[in-house]
Amino acid sequence: MNQELIVYIVALIIAGTLSVFLCVYTILKVKNAPGAKYYVFVTLLSAIFTFSYLFELTSVTLEQMKFWLQLEYLALPFIPLFILFMCFEYVGQKIKKWIYYSLYVFPILTIFVHSTNNLHHFYYKTVEIRSDTPFPILKLEGGPWFYIHSIFVFICIMFSVIILLMQLKKSLFQFQMQIITMAAGLIVPIIATHFYLNGLSPYGIDLGPVAMSISFLFHGAALVSYQMFNVAPIARDTVFESMKEGVIVINQGGRIVDYNRSVLNVIPTLNRQMIGKGLSDVLHGQQQLLEIIYQGEERDYQLSQGSMQTHHHIRFSPVQSKNSHDIGQIITFVDVTERVNLEEKLQQIARTDGLTQVFTKSYFIQKSENIFKSFTLNGGIVSIIMFDIDYFKTVNDTYGHEAGDIVLANTAKIATKCLRESDIIGRYGGEEFVICLPDTNLFDAQKMANSIRARIADSYSLNQGKKIVVTSSFGISQAKIFPGELKYTIHSLMREADKALYEAKKKGRNCVQLFEPVIIEKGPLIG
């Protein structure tokens, strides 16, 4: 056997064996990784193609060679297609179903046209044994479909390379090495095919099978050294970019290293041109956020964008080197708007009386105490009104408790409409209400109380078509607080207003009574 042929046969045996090894290795080790399924198909089909071509080269008759050529073309047409699918899956991109299934048409047609070539000669114009070579080898003259298939192969491989190289900018160094290794492996068969189609290969031998073995050596290097399918370079996109939480990565100097799309909900002005810039440059319009990040304390952050408000919980995680030295920081923004809104609703429920929609007694006292604290520091005047509905028990006994609830709600509504924005009203208990009027003297408080009383008396509540008219009684107290004065509290003024309310009821109800302190007169001294 010719020495040169022996060398090529050995190369084919090594190439086919390598394809089988990589196929089995992938099935056993990384079969569930992205792209691995198609890699198995590619290596298996490559092994079939390589060994079939090996037997073609060792055949001595035209019929034998044609048989092995037919077998080669049961595997070869699908190899470039599965390489393309492998690269798409590897980078995490999906192909539309109709495109995916449409692409199968080309290899299927190639197999059909090739197997029926004797009827039409669309794939090969002539198939014969060359007479100018030291060993039998097929001389193939390509027909129209041969070149269509060649173009299809070229497009599949080139698209695969482009898909891989598009990931370079997004990937870390070790992932970039994977991509470059894979892309280099895909380019090798293109070079070999160029030599074969242009008659530059020795004796017209197809260099494709050996080229594919070299290609799989590159893939094998990526597979073993860089764990090609275990840790795909699209990990950043599929994990980092898919996170609902916004993430910014900064280095020790406070410069932005990376970020994901979700963080644009918090910092909408962020873009790729800002990579490498300091936080102060990027967040110059969000001073509060910048201060939070500088402080490095985990906390909530409220963001207002027009009429829309969102809330984010900011967390900080160190980025450490292999020597456990801090080399940067990961800042995570978790959208907690739903949680905050729910908490506010629960707080609203807790501080609002469900029937009358005014403050509960406890929340009214809490709000009023804040006013008294302010006046204790700065001085001021405050008035308190206590009022209740006259003969409310009679309303319940006559019309029922449902009617009593309607009267309570209507009374609270009337009183609320008479108040200023700074005034506070709460339900003290039963049919009794309390109002805190900051910066209001006794005269103005009396005027407001009379206004509320008159409106209640002039209105009515409807229950089952029946009009219910009630009146109300009012007691008012007042305090002029000087800075540093501690003797007045909301509780002391409510007690005084309640005493005045009691006096209003003694006077016949439906009136307003001011609190009048009791003055104890001193008798003559007896010496």
C-alpha positions in Angstrom: 0.0 0.0 0.0 1.2 3.5 -0.9 3.2 5.1 2.0 1.3 8.4 1.6 -2.0 6.6 1.7 -1.0 4.8 4.9 -0.2 8.1 6.6 -3.6 9.4 5.7 -5.4 6.2 6.8 -3.7 6.4 10.2 -4.8 10.1 10.4 -8.4 9.0 9.6 -8.3 6.2 12.2 -7.1 8.7 14.9 -9.7 11.2 13.8 -12.6 8.7 13.9 -11.4 7.3 17.2 -11.2 10.8 18.7 -14.7 11.6 17.5 -16.0 8.4 19.2 -14.1 9.2 22.4 -15.5 12.8 22.6 -19.0 11.5 21.8 -18.8 9.0 24.7 -17.1 11.4 27.0 -19.8 14.1 26.5 -22.6 11.5 27.1 -21.0 10.3 30.3 -19.8 13.7 31.7 -21.7 16.7 30.4 -24.8 15.4 28.5 -27.1 17.9 30.2 -25.0 21.0 29.6 -26.1 23.6 27.0 -25.1 22.5 23.5 -23.9 19.1 24.6 -26.8 17.2 22.9 -25.8 18.5 19.5 -22.1 18.0 20.2 -22.9 14.3 20.7 -24.7 14.2 17.4 -21.8 16.1 15.6 -19.1 13.8 17.0 -21.1 10.6 16.3 -21.9 11.7 12.7 -18.3 12.8 12.2 -17.1 9.3 13.3 -19.5 7.7 10.8 -18.3 10.0 8.1 -14.6 9.6 8.9 -14.6 5.8 9.1 -16.8 5.6 5.9 -14.2 7.7 4.1 -11.5 5.5 5.5 -13.2 2.4 3.9 -13.7 4.4 0.7 -9.9 5.1 0.4 -9.1 1.4 1.1 -11.6 0.2 -1.5 -10.3 -0.9 -5.0 -13.5 -1.0 -7.1 -15.8 1.8 -8.2 -18.9 0.0 -6.7 -17.2 -0.3 -3.3 -16.2 3.3 -3.3 -19.8 4.4 -4.3 -21.2 2.3 -1.5 -19.0 4.0 1.2 -19.7 7.4 -0.5 -23.4 6.8 0.0 -22.8 5.9 3.7 -20.8 9.1 4.1 -23.6 11.2 2.9 -26.0 9.7 5.4 -24.0 11.6 8.1 -22.2 14.5 6.4 -25.2 16.7 5.5 -26.3 17.0 9.1 -22.9 17.8 10.7 -22.9 21.6 9.8 -26.5 21.9 10.9 -25.9 20.4 14.3 -22.8 22.5 14.8 -25.1 25.6 14.2 -27.7 24.3 16.6 -24.9 23.5 19.2 -23.6 27.1 19.1 -27.1 28.6 19.3 -27.9 26.5 22.4 -24.4 27.1 23.8 -24.9 30.9 23.9 -28.5 30.7 25.1 -30.3 31.8 22.0 -33.4 30.1 20.8 -34.3 29.5 17.1 -37.9 29.9 16.1 -39.5 26.6 15.6 -40.4 27.2 12.0 -36.8 28.1 11.2 -35.5 25.2 13.2 -37.5 22.6 11.3 -37.1 24.4 7.9 -33.3 24.0 8.2 -33.6 20.2 8.2 -34.9 20.5 4.6 -31.4 21.1 3.2 -29.6 18.0 4.6 -32.6 15.8 3.9 -32.7 17.0 0.2 -29.0 16.6 0.0 -29.3 12.9 1.0 -32.1 12.4 -1.4 -30.4 14.1 -4.3 -27.1 12.3 -3.6 -28.7 8.8 -3.3 -30.6 9.3 -6.6 -27.7 10.9 -8.4 -27.7 8.2 -11.1 -31.1 9.3 -12.2 -30.4 13.0 -12.7 -26.7 13.7 -12.0 -27.7 16.9 -10.0 -25.2 16.2 -7.3 -22.3 14.7 -9.3 -22.0 15.1 -13.0 -19.4 12.2 -13.1 -18.2 9.7 -10.6 -15.1 7.7 -11.7 -11.7 6.5 -10.4 -8.7 8.7 -11.2 -6.0 7.3 -13.4 -3.3 9.8 -12.4 -2.8 8.7 -8.8 -0.6 6.0 -7.3 -3.7 4.5 -5.5 -7.4 4.3 -6.4 -9.3 7.4 -5.5 -12.6 8.8 -6.7 -12.8 11.7 -9.1 -16.0 13.7 -8.5 -17.3 16.4 -10.7 -19.8 18.5 -8.8 -23.3 19.2 -10.1 -25.6 22.1 -9.1 -26.7 20.6 -5.8 -23.2 19.8 -4.8 -22.5 23.6 -4.8 -25.8 24.3 -3.0 -24.8 21.9 -0.3 -21.3 23.5 -0.1 -22.8 26.9 0.3 -25.2 25.6 3.0 -22.2 24.1 4.9 -20.2 27.3 4.7 -23.2 29.4 5.9 -23.8 27.1 8.9 -20.2 27.2 10.0 -19.8 30.9 9.5 -23.0 31.7 11.4 -21.7 29.4 14.2 -18.4 31.3 14.4 -20.2 34.7 14.4 -22.6 33.6 17.1 -19.6 32.6 19.3 -17.5 35.6 18.6 -20.5 37.9 19.5 -20.2 36.7 23.1 -16.5 37.8 23.5 -17.2 41.3 24.9 -19.7 40.0 27.4 -17.5 37.2 28.8 -14.7 36.9 31.3 -11.2 35.9 30.2 -11.6 32.1 30.8 -14.8 32.1 28.9 -13.2 34.2 26.1 -10.6 31.4 25.8 -13.4 28.8 25.4 -15.0 30.9 22.7 -11.8 31.5 20.8 -10.9 27.8 21.1 -14.3 26.7 19.8 -14.3 29.3 16.9 -10.8 28.2 15.9 -12.0 24.6 15.7 -14.9 25.6 13.5 -12.6 27.5 11.0 -10.3 24.5 10.4 -12.8 22.5 8.3 -13.6 25.6 6.2 -9.9 25.9 5.3 -9.7 22.2 4.5 -12.8 22.4 2.3 -11.3 25.3 0.5 -8.2 23.2 -0.4 -10.4 20.3 -1.5 -12.8 22.2 -3.7 -10.1 24.1 -5.4 -8.0 21.0 -6.2 -5.2 21.9 -3.8 -5.3 18.8 -1.7 -2.8 16.0 -2.5 -4.2 13.6 -5.1 -7.7 15.1 -4.6 -8.0 13.5 -1.2 -10.9 15.0 0.9 -9.2 16.7 3.8 -12.5 17.3 5.6 -12.5 14.2 7.9 -8.9 15.0 9.1 -9.8 18.6 9.4 -12.8 17.7 11.5 -10.5 15.6 13.8 -8.3 18.7 14.2 -11.5 20.7 14.9 -12.5 18.3 17.6 -9.1 18.5 19.1 -9.8 22.2 19.7 -13.3 21.3 21.0 -11.8 18.6 23.2 -9.3 21.2 24.6 -12.2 23.5 25.4 -14.2 20.6 26.8 -11.5 19.2 29.1 -9.4 22.3 30.0 -12.2 24.9 30.2 -15.2 22.6 30.8 -16.8 24.0 27.7 -20.3 22.8 28.4 -20.2 22.8 32.2 -19.6 26.5 32.5 -20.8 28.2 29.3 -19.7 31.8 28.6 -23.4 32.8 28.5 -23.6 32.2 32.3 -23.4 36.0 32.7 -26.3 36.6 30.4 -28.5 33.8 31.5 -28.0 34.4 35.2 -26.7 38.0 35.7 -29.0 39.6 33.1 -32.0 37.4 34.0 -31.9 38.5 37.7 -35.0 40.5 38.8 -32.7 42.2 41.3 -30.7 45.2 40.0 -27.0 44.6 40.4 -24.0 47.0 40.1 -20.4 45.7 40.5 -17.8 48.3 41.5 -14.1 48.1 42.2 -12.1 49.3 45.2 -11.9 52.8 43.7 -15.7 53.0 43.5 -15.7 52.7 39.7 -18.4 50.8 37.9 -17.2 47.4 36.5 -20.5 45.9 35.4 -24.2 46.0 35.8 -27.3 44.2 34.6 -30.5 45.4 32.9 -32.7 45.3 36.0 -30.6 48.1 37.7 -31.9 50.5 35.0 -35.2 50.6 37.0 -33.2 52.3 39.8 -30.6 54.2 37.7 -32.3 54.8 34.3 -29.4 57.0 33.1 -26.8 54.2 33.3 -25.3 53.0 30.0 -22.3 51.1 28.8 -20.3 54.3 28.3 -20.3 54.7 32.0 -18.3 51.5 32.7 -15.1 52.6 34.4 -16.6 55.9 35.7 -16.9 56.7 39.4 -20.3 56.5 41.2 -20.2 60.2 41.9 -20.2 60.9 38.1 -23.0 58.4 37.4 -25.2 59.3 40.4 -24.8 63.1 40.4 -28.6 63.5 40.1 -29.4 60.9 42.9 -27.5 62.3 45.9 -29.5 60.3 48.5 -28.7 57.0 46.7 -25.0 58.0 46.4 -24.8 58.7 50.2 -26.5 55.3 51.0 -23.9 53.5 48.8 -21.0 55.5 50.4 -22.3 54.6 53.9 -22.5 50.9 52.8 -25.4 50.1 55.2 -28.2 47.8 54.2 -31.4 49.8 54.0 -34.5 50.7 52.0 -34.4 53.4 49.3 -37.4 55.3 47.9 -37.3 56.3 44.3 -39.7 58.9 42.8 -40.1 59.0 39.0 -42.8 61.5 38.2 -46.0 60.3 40.0 -44.6 56.8 40.4 -42.8 55.7 43.6 -40.8 52.5 44.0 -39.0 51.1 47.0 -35.8 49.1 46.8 -33.8 47.3 49.5 -30.1 47.9 49.0 -27.6 45.2 50.0 -23.8 45.1 49.8 -21.6 42.1 49.3 -17.8 42.2 49.1 -15.9 40.9 46.0 -12.7 39.1 47.2 -9.6 37.9 45.5 -8.2 34.4 45.9 -6.2 35.8 48.8 -9.4 36.9 50.5 -8.6 40.6 49.9 -11.5 42.9 49.2 -11.2 44.0 45.5 -14.7 45.4 45.0 -18.3 45.3 45.9 -21.6 44.0 44.6 -24.5 46.3 45.2 -27.9 44.7 44.9 -31.2 46.5 44.6 -34.2 44.3 45.5 -37.6 45.8 44.5 -39.7 45.8 47.7 -42.4 48.1 46.5 -45.1 45.5 47.0 -43.9 44.8 50.5 -43.8 48.5 51.4 -47.2 49.2 49.9 -48.7 46.2 51.9 -47.1 47.5 55.1 -48.5 50.9 54.5 -52.0 49.4 53.9 -51.7 47.4 57.1 -50.6 50.5 59.0 -53.4 52.5 57.5 -55.8 49.8 58.6 -54.3 49.8 62.1 -54.5 53.6 62.5 -57.9 54.2 60.9 -61.2 53.4 62.5 -62.9 51.0 60.1 -66.4 52.5 60.6 -65.8 56.2 60.7 -62.6 56.4 58.7 -61.0 58.8 61.2 -57.9 58.0 63.3 -58.1 55.4 66.1 -57.7 56.7 69.6 -54.1 55.4 69.9 -52.9 56.8 66.6 -54.7 60.1 67.3 -52.8 60.4 70.6 -49.5 59.4 68.9 -49.9 62.2 66.2 -51.0 64.7 68.8 -48.0 64.0 71.1 -45.7 64.9 68.2 -47.4 68.3 68.0 -47.0 68.8 71.7 -43.3 67.9 71.5 -42.8 70.4 68.8 -44.6 73.1 70.8 -42.5 72.2 73.9 -39.4 73.0 71.9 -40.6 76.0 70.0 -43.7 77.2 71.8 -47.2 77.5 70.4 -50.9 77.4 71.1 -53.2 74.3 70.7 -56.9 73.6 71.3 -58.6 70.3 71.9 -62.3 69.6 71.0 -64.2 66.7 72.5 -67.7 66.0 71.2 -70.3 63.2 71.1 -73.7 62.5 69.6 -76.6 63.4 71.9 -78.9 60.6 72.9 -77.0 58.1 70.8 -78.3 55.2 72.8 -81.8 56.2 71.9 -80.8 56.1 68.2 -79.6 52.5 68.6 -82.6 51.4 70.6 -85.1 53.1 68.2 -83.6 52.3 64.8 -81.1 49.6 65.5 -77.3 49.3 65.6 -77.0 49.4 61.8 -78.6 52.8 61.8 -76.3 53.9 64.7 -73.3 53.0 62.6 -74.7 55.1 59.7 -75.1 58.1 62.0 -71.6 57.7 63.4 -70.1 57.5 59.9 -72.1 60.5 58.7 -71.2 62.6 61.8 -67.4 61.8 61.4 -67.7 62.8 57.7 -69.3 66.1 58.5 -66.7 66.9 61.1 -63.8 66.0 58.8 -65.0 68.3 56.1 -64.9 71.2 58.5 -61.2 70.7 59.4 -58.0 72.1 58.0 -55.2 69.9 56.6 -53.2 70.4 59.8 -56.0 69.4 62.2 -56.3 65.8 63.5 -59.5 63.9 64.3 -59.9 60.6 66.0 -62.7 58.4 67.4 -62.2 58.5 71.2 -64.7 55.7 71.8 -68.3 54.8 71.2 -70.0 57.9 69.9 -67.3 60.3 71.2 -64.8 62.1 69.0 -61.7 64.2 69.7 -60.0 66.9 67.6 -56.6 68.4 67.9 -56.2 71.9 66.5 -52.6 73.1 66.4 -52.0 76.9 66.2 -55.6 77.6 67.1 -56.8 79.8 69.9 -59.9 79.3 72.0 -62.0 81.7 70.0 -61.2 80.0 66.6 -61.7 76.6 68.2 -65.1 77.6 69.5 -66.0 79.0 66.0 -65.1 75.7 64.4 -66.9 73.6 67.0 -70.1 75.6 66.4 -69.8 75.2 62.7 -69.5 71.4 63.1 -72.4 71.4 65.6 -74.7 73.4 63.3 -73.9 71.2 60.3 -74.6 68.0 62.2 -77.9 69.4 63.5 -78.9 70.5 59.9 -78.1 67.2 58.3 -79.7 63.8 58.5 -78.8 60.1 58.0 -80.8 57.7 55.9 -81.6 54.2 57.0 -84.1 52.1 55.1 -85.8 55.3 53.8 -86.0 56.9 57.3 -84.4 60.2 58.1 -82.5 60.2 61.4 -81.6 63.7 62.8 -79.2 64.0 65.7 -77.5 66.8 67.6 -74.1 66.9 69.3 -72.4 68.5 72.3 -68.9 70.0 72.4 -66.2 70.7 75.1 -63.1 72.7 74.3 -59.8 73.2 76.1 -56.7 75.2 75.2 -53.1 75.5 76.1 -50.5 78.3 75.5 -47.2 76.4 75.6 -43.9 78.3 76.1 -40.6 76.8 74.9 -39.4 74.3 77.5 -42.8 74.1 79.3 -43.7 70.5 80.1 -46.9 70.8 82.1 -49.3 70.4 79.2 -49.9 67.1 77.5 -52.5 65.8 75.1 -54.0 63.7 78.0 -54.4 66.7 80.3 -56.1 68.8 77.6 -58.4 65.9 76.7 -59.4 65.6 80.3 -60.2 69.3 80.4 -62.2 69.1 77.2 -64.1 66.1 78.5 -65.1 68.1 81.6 -66.3 70.9 79.4 -68.3 68.4 77.3 -69.9 67.1 80.5 -70.9 70.7 81.3 -72.4 71.2 77.8 -74.6 68.1 78.4 -75.7 69.5 81.8 -76.7 72.7 80.0 -79.1 70.9 77.7 -76.9 69.5 74.9 -76.5 70.7 71.3 -74.1 73.4 72.5 -70.4 74.3 72.8 -68.8 74.7 76.2 -65.3 76.1 77.0 -63.3 74.6 79.8 -63.2 76.8 82.8 -60.7 76.0 85.5 -62.0 75.9 89.1 -60.7 78.8 91.2 -60.5 78.1 94.9 -61.2 81.3 96.8 -59.1 81.8 100.0 -60.8 82.9 103.2 -59.6 85.6 105.7 -56.5 84.7 107.7 -57.2 84.2 111.4 -54.3 85.3 113.5 
